[in-house]
Amino acid sequence: MAVIMKFLSLYLIVVNICGFILMGYDKRKAKKNKWRVPESRMFFTAALGGSVGIWLGMQNFHHKTLHPQFKYGIPAIFAVQILLLGLLLSRPYWP
């Protein structure tokens, strides 16, 4: 179980760093009026476990904070992830 938790922790750190960088990259491209990162990619990154990184990127770079689908969607994805993680960790044993 300890190996699985270490892997999961490392995975979540990496995917959240990627989400944070993705938001900064898109904000930079938006300022330069260049090719942008598709919103679907941002949501996909959040769904893969990077919702905290995406949300922190939104706050840090002041990017997409007024878009309702991001303002409410990213926290909703995070809430579902916390619920699923709680259910997973509450299991009496790991397979």
C-alpha positions in Angstrom: 0.0 0.0 0.0 2.9 2.4 0.7 4.2 2.0 -2.8 0.8 2.8 -4.3 0.4 5.9 -2.1 3.9 7.1 -3.1 3.1 6.6 -6.7 -0.3 8.4 -6.4 1.3 11.3 -4.5 4.0 11.7 -7.1 1.4 11.4 -9.9 -0.8 14.1 -8.4 2.2 16.5 -7.8 3.3 16.1 -11.5 -0.2 16.5 -13.0 -1.0 19.5 -10.9 2.3 21.2 -11.8 1.4 20.5 -15.4 -2.0 22.1 -14.9 -0.5 25.2 -13.3 2.0 25.6 -16.2 -0.8 25.0 -18.7 -2.8 27.9 -17.3 0.2 30.2 -17.4 1.1 29.2 -20.9 -2.4 29.8 -22.1 -2.5 33.2 -20.4 0.8 34.2 -22.0 -0.5 33.1 -25.5 -3.8 35.1 -24.8 -1.8 38.3 -24.1 0.1 37.8 -27.3 -3.0 37.0 -29.3 -1.6 33.7 -30.5 -2.7 30.1 -30.7 -4.4 29.1 -27.5 -4.7 25.9 -25.5 -8.1 24.3 -26.0 -10.4 24.6 -23.0 -11.1 20.8 -23.4 -7.4 20.1 -22.7 -7.6 22.2 -19.5 -10.7 20.3 -18.3 -9.0 17.0 -19.3 -6.0 17.9 -17.2 -8.2 18.7 -14.3 -10.2 15.5 -14.7 -6.9 13.5 -14.7 -6.2 14.9 -11.2 -4.8 18.3 -11.9 -7.8 20.3 -10.7 -5.8 22.0 -7.9 -3.1 23.0 -10.3 -5.6 24.4 -12.8 -7.4 26.3 -10.1 -4.2 27.7 -8.6 -3.1 28.7 -12.1 -6.5 30.5 -12.6 -6.0 32.4 -9.4 -2.3 33.2 -9.9 -2.5 34.2 -13.6 -6.0 35.8 -13.3 -7.0 33.6 -16.2 -10.5 32.2 -16.9 -11.7 33.3 -13.5 -14.8 34.9 -14.9 -15.8 32.0 -17.1 -18.6 30.2 -15.4 -17.6 26.8 -16.7 -14.2 27.3 -15.1 -15.3 29.2 -12.1 -17.7 26.4 -11.1 -16.5 23.5 -13.2 -13.0 23.2 -11.8 -14.0 23.2 -8.1 -16.8 20.7 -9.0 -14.2 18.4 -10.5 -12.0 18.8 -7.4 -15.0 18.0 -5.1 -15.7 14.8 -7.1 -12.0 13.8 -6.9 -12.0 14.3 -3.1 -15.1 12.2 -2.8 -13.6 9.4 -4.9 -10.3 9.6 -3.0 -12.2 9.4 0.3 -14.1 6.3 -0.9 -10.9 4.7 -2.2 -9.0 5.3 1.1 -12.0 4.2 3.3 -11.8 0.7 1.8 -10.8 -1.9 4.5 -8.1 -3.3 2.3 -6.4 -2.7 -1.0 -6.6 -5.4 -3.7 
